[in-house]
Amino acid sequence: MVLGIDIGTTSSKAIVVDENLNILGEARVPHVVDTPKPGFVEQKAEVWWADLCQLAKSLAEKIDIKKIQAVGLSSMGPNTVPISSRGEPLRPAILYGIDTRASVEIEELSKILRQDEIAHTHGRFSSQSILPKILWLKKNQSELFQSTHKVLTTNAYIGHRLTKNYALDYFTASAGALIDFSQNSLYEKSFRSIGVPTAIIPDLLWPGDVLGTVCPEAASATGLSAGTKVIIGTTDAANEAVVCGCREPGDSVISLGGTSIFVTCTDRPLMMENALVCNYLDENSYIIGGATSSGGILIDWFSKEICDSSPSELASLIPGQIPYATGLLALPYLNGARNPLNDKLAKGMVAGLTSNTRLKDVYMALIESLAMEIEMMIEDITKIVHIKKDLKVTGGGANNEVLLRTICEVLRENIDVLPPEMGAAAGAAVLAGAAIGEWTIDQAAKMVPVKRRYKYSETNDGYYDRKKELFRDAYIANKRIFAGLDEMARAIHSS
């Protein structure tokens, strides 16, 4: 049996499966992110390790975890974790694209390196990129940076705690804009341009490679057997593509987690301005995709902060027919907008409120905004790549019936929804099983069931076509207001 671990934005999850991909045990541990100031989103790396130990303890109550043959890793990302020569985090991790603190550094790097050169090597710098955040550390926390031995991501940190070895997987490195695709190596010129040695980044491995084995200290902390193989794994989006069987060009998946992610496979690094291009499982496979800044984060915020109800309670209020006309239009940008807008100043909003508006109406408007943001991201990517029909959907959001039906109608596409447990942790388990010869990735994908197919009804009479136009117009019309609100907030925080 093999174990998959996924460290997510709002929780960590674990799954143990047998040779037929039957689930033998599952566990979940919630956690929170810290937002010390606008644009800053952080999490302590020690939380991730504590989560892993708690997950192992929970699993040990159900199964004999000492019989686990391999461990695969998955995480949100790419995050930025500076560590000392002793392997200790020097500060809380700077999270992936939802942390926008390095906007000045993004502009600085983009000016130093010609945009056309960047676009043909590792894609354009964005809030998802690791190097601008390294530069931010160098400029703003110089003493800490001088003590930095390595910069790790979540997978790399957990992998180091388990094995004492350092490595970073290619997908995460390329998602962080560190890779020269022509060489499949770190793009050294970008490091030289800011006076940072490439040695600060660990050695690169493919997601299915063995990082090492569980060391005695980690065995004592987790209950796993010392010597158990640890597979480096990769970021959640790629692991979810693995479990969905995305292998051929055009194979695509929507991942509904704390944020929403869309990826599609290609056989070469296709570059475009407003999408991420990443290495995938080997030197001949790539992924192009995008990610939002909202998703489950938005639904959780609304349910906890606004109406004190669970997401499932809110969903139960929505009538069976989609679309459900609310008279409202929402923008979902709680943490700025990522692909394809890439606007860190974008804000959330709800337009059309009246004295007759009810909480369920606002909830439905937020759901629609998430679906329309996904559609806008996919529409942008289809400009350069063909996407196969019948998209697969996975992630925790696959539990949300209203969201799934709305996505189906907004996209005008049938969608195949995997069981929620067949997410990133399961993808990590698939990579672990493949690494020890339990199955091939293609064989494992055939064992993953489809929970339900949602069929586009073709009965909304253009309702969402018109609403998508208003959605785009609302962002454009309010862009100046968003910038003004941000300027006012920063003035108050700096005073």
N, C-alpha and C positions, 0 to 999 in steps of 0.2 A: 504494500500500500504506500501511497505517496501523499504528501502534505503540500497544500498551496496556501500561502500567506499573502494577503493584500492589505497594505496600509493606505487607507483612503483619507479624504479630506475631513470627514466627520466621524469616521469609525474605522476600525480594523477588523478584518474578517479572516477566518481560516476554514479550510475544507479538507477532509481526508477522503480519498477515493480508493477503490480497489482496482484490480486489473480490467474490470469491465466498466469502469467509471461510475460504479454505484457509490453513492455517498454513504460513508461509514460514520462520519461525525462532522458537525459544524459548530462554529462559535463566532461570537461578535462582541466587540468592546467599543462603546462610543467614546469619543473625545471631542475637544473643541479646538478651534483656531483662535489665535490672539490677533487683535487689530489695534496695536498701540497708537496709531495715528492714521489719518486718511492715506490710502494707498499702500499701507504696510500690512501684510498678512503673514503671520509667523506661526511656528509650532516648534515645541522643544523636541529635539531628536530623542531625548530620554523617554518621552512619552511613547514613541514607537516601540522601543525595546521593552518597556513595561507592558505595552499592549501584547507584544508577541509572547512574553512570559505568561501573561494572564490567559491568552488564547490556548497556549499549550496546557496550562493547568485545567482549563475547562474541558479540553478534549480528553485529557487523561482520566476524567471522571466517567467517560463513555467507552473509551477504547484503550488498548495498550500502545501508547505512542512510541514505546521503545522498539516496536516492530516496523515503524516507518522507515522506508528504504531511501527516500530522497525528499528534499524540501525545495520547492520552487518559490521564488519571490516576485511580488508585484507591489506597485505603489502608485500613488499620485505623482505627478512630476512634470517636468524636471524641477526639483527643489535644489537649493544651494545651502550646503552645510559645511562651514569651515571647521576643521578639526586640528587638534594639536598632534605632535609626534607621538603622544601616548594614546591617540585614537579618541580623545575626549572632545565633544562639541565645545567650541569656543563661544557660541552664542546660539540663540534660537534659529532654526532653519528659516531661510527666506523662501516662501512658497512659490509655486510655479506662476503661470500667467496672471493669476488674480492679484499678485503683488506687483504694483506698478511704480515702485519707488525709483527705479533706475531709468526713468524717461530721459533725463539729461544725458546719462551715460550712453543710452541707445543712440541719441542724436550725435554724440561725440564720436562713437565708434563708426557710425554710418558716414560721417564726414571724413574720418581718417582713411577708411577703406571705401573705395568707389562702389556705388550701389550696383553697377553692372557686374563688378567683380564678386561682390557678396552674393548676388542673385545666382551666379553660376558656380558657387562653391558650396555654401551651406544654407542658402536662403537668407532672407532679410532678418535683421535683429528686431526683436519685439519683447514684450514683457515676459514672454516664455523663455527668452534666451538666458543662458547662464553667465556668459562673459560680461555683459553689462552689470550684472549684480556683483560679480567679482570686482569689477572696477569700482562700483559703489563702495564696497567694503574697503578697498585700497584707499579711496579718497576720504571716506567718512569715519572709518574705524581703523586707522593706520597701525596703531600698536597691536590691535588684535590681528590684523592682516599679517604683520611681521611674524607673528607666532603661528601662522597657519602652515601646517605641513601638507595637507591635502584638502581639496574641496570635493565633497561627496554629495551624492543624491540620496534619496531615501533607501532605495534598494542597496546602494553601495554601503551605506552606513549599517543597515541591518545585516548585510552579508559580512561586513567586517566584524560585527559583534559575534556572529555565529562561527566564523572561520579564522579570524585574525588576518585574512587576506584582503587586499584592496583591488577592486576592479569596477569598471563602469560599463554598462551594456551599450552597444552601438545605437539602438533605437533612442534611448534616453539622451545620449550624447548628441545625436543629430537633432532631436526635438529641441535641445538647448542651443542649437546653432553652433556646435563646436566642430563639426566634421567637414572636411574637404571631400566631397563625393567623388572627385576624380581620382583620389588616392585612397579613399576609405581610411583616413587617418585624421588626427587633429589638424585643424587649419592653423599652422604655426604662425603665419603672418599676422593673424589677428591677435595672438598672444604677444608677439614681439611689439606690436603697435602700442601696447599699454604697459610694456615692461613686466610682464608676468610670464614665468617659465611654464612650458607645457607640462613639466613634471608635477605641477600642482594637481593635475587631473590623473586619476589612476589609469592603469592599463585597460585597454578596451577588449571586451569579450562579446560574442554573439549571445543573444538571449537564452539559447538552449545550452550554453557551455557550463561546465562544472567549475564553480568558483573555488571549491575546496570541500573540507569536511567539518562537521560540527566539532569544535574544540572542547576540551574537558571543562573549561569554565562555563561555556554556553550550555553544555550538557547538564551541568549542575543547576544552572539557572532555569532551564526550560523543561528538563525531564526527558529530552530527546537523547538518543544513544550517541555517545561520542563516536566519531567516524562516519556518521550519516552524511551522504553526499548533499551538498547545497548547490543548487543551480542559480546562477545570477538573475535569471528572469529579466523583467523589463517593466516599463511603465504600464499602468492599467489599460490604456487604450489598445496597446499592441497585444496584451494578454487576452483581452476580450475578442480581438480579431482572431487570435489563435483558436479559442474555444468555439468560435462561430465558423471555423473552417475557411477563413479568408486566406486563399493561397494564390488564386489566379487573378490576372488583371481584371478589374471591374467588380470583384467580390467586395462587398461593402457591409459596414455595420454601424449602427447608431448605439452609442453607449449612454445610458441615462443614469448618471450618478449625481454627486454634488454639483458638478457641471455637466453639460451635454457635449459629447464628442462624436464626430463623424470621421470615419476613415475608409479609404478605398485602396485596394492593392494596385500597384503598377510594377512593370519590369524595368523601369529606369527612373532616375530622379527628375521628375517633371517639375519645373520651377514656376511659381506664380506668386504675385505680390502679397496676396492676402490669405495664404494657406501655408500650412506646415508640410515640409517634405522631410521624410525620415527614412533611414535604413530600417529594414524589417528583420527578417530571421537569418539572412545570409547576404553575401555580397551581390546576389542577383535579384534580390527582392526589396521593394520599397513601398512606402505608404505615403499617400498624400491625404491631408485631412485638415480639420479645424476643430476648435474648441470654443465654447462659450464661457462666460464668467458666471453664469447662473444656471440653475437646474434644480436639483434637490435643495440647494442652498436657499433659493428663493421660496420654495414651498415650505421648507422648515421655518424660515424667518416669518412668513405670513401666519403660519399656524400657531407659532409660539408667541410671537410678539404682538400680533394684531388681534387674533380671535381666540387664543387659548383653546384650540381644538386640534385634534390630530389630523394629519393629511387624509387619512381614511374616512374620518367623520365628515370632513369637508366634501370629499369626493362623493359620498353617499347622498349629498343634497342635490347633485346635478342630475337632471332628467336623462332618460336613456338616449334621447335623440341628440346627435351631434351633427351640425352646429346647434348650440344653445345660445340664442341671441340675448345678449346682456345690455346692449347699448353702450358698452365700455370698450376702451382700447388701452392696453397696457404696454409699457416698455419694461423689459426684465433686467435692466442693467444695474444691479445692486453694487457690483464691483467693477464698473466700467464695461466696455464692450470689447470682446476679442474678435475672432474671425467672423466675418470679413471686414468689420469696421475698424478694428484696432484703435479704439478711442478710449483712453483711460478716464476721460472726464465724463463720459456718458453716465446718466443716472436713470434710476427706475422712476416710473410715473404711471398714474392711472387717469385717463381722461374720460369725461362723460358722466361723472358722478351727479346724481340727483337725490332728492329726498326719498325716492322710491328704491334706491340702490340697496341691495342686501349683500351680506358677506359672501354668499355663494356666487353672486354675480362678479364680485371682485376676484374671487378665487378662479372662476372660469376665465376671466380676462387674463389673469396671470398664466394660466395653463396655455391659453392660446398664444400668448407672447413667447413662451418657451418653444412651442411648435413652430411658430413663424420665424424665430431666430434660427432654428435648425434648418428650416427650408431655405432661408436666405444663404446660409453657409453652404448647403449642398448645391444650390443653384450656381453659386460662384465657382465651385470646383468643377461642375459639369462643363464649364467653358473650355477646359483643356483635357478632360478625361471622360471616357464612357463609363457609366455606372450601370451595372446589371439591375434588372427588375427584382422585385421581392426582397427588399432590404431586411436584414436581420437586426433585431433589437435585443439588447441585454442590459444588465445593470440593475441597481436597486429600484430605479424608476419603472422597471417592467412590472412592478406591483400595482402601479397606478393606472387603473382601467380608463379613467377619463383622459389622462395624458396620452395613452396609447391610441385611443379612438380619435383624439384630436390630431395627433401627428399623422395618422393614416389619411384623414380628410384634408388636412392642409397640404400634404405632399402629393395627394392624388395617387398614392401608391399602396399596394398591398404590403403588409409587413409581417414577418415571421418572428414571433416573440419567444425567446428562450426562457426556460425557468429562471427565476431571479438568482437561484444559487449557482447557475452556470455563468458566472461573471469572471472578473479578473482573477480572483483566487483560484477558480477552477482552471483558468488558462495557465496560471503558474504551475498548477498540479499536472496539467497536460505536458508542459515543457519538462517537468521533473521526471514524469514517466517515460517520455521519449528519450531522455538522457541516459536512463538505465536500461533501455531496451524493452520496456513494457509494451510499447506500441509506437507507431509512427504518428506524427501530428495529424496526418490525413485519416488514419484509422480511428484516432480518438474523436475527431470531429464527427465522424459518422455515428458514433455512439451517443452524441448529444441530442436529446429530443427537442422538438419544437413544441412549446407549451400550447400556443394558440396562434392561428393566423387571423389577422384583421384585414378585411377586404374593403377597399375604397367603395363607398356607396353610390357615388355619382349622382347624389340627390340634393347637393347643397346649392345648386343653381348659381354658381359663381360667387357665393357668399364669401368664401375665404380668398378668392382672387381679389375682390374689392378690398377686403380687410387687410390683405398683405400690402396693397398699395398705400393704404392709410398708415400702416405700421412703418413703412419706409419714410413716408412724409412726416410722421410725428417725430422721428429721430432728427431729420434734417431741420425741421422747423424749430426744434428745441435745443439744437446744438449750442447756440450762443448763450442760451439760458443756463445750460449745464456748465459751460465754462465760467460764467459769472458766479454761479453758486459755489463752484470749486474755489475760485479766487477769494470769495468772502470767507469761506471756511478756513482756508490756509492763513488768511490775515488774522483771524481770531486765534488760531492755534499758535501762531508765531509771536503774538503780543504777550 
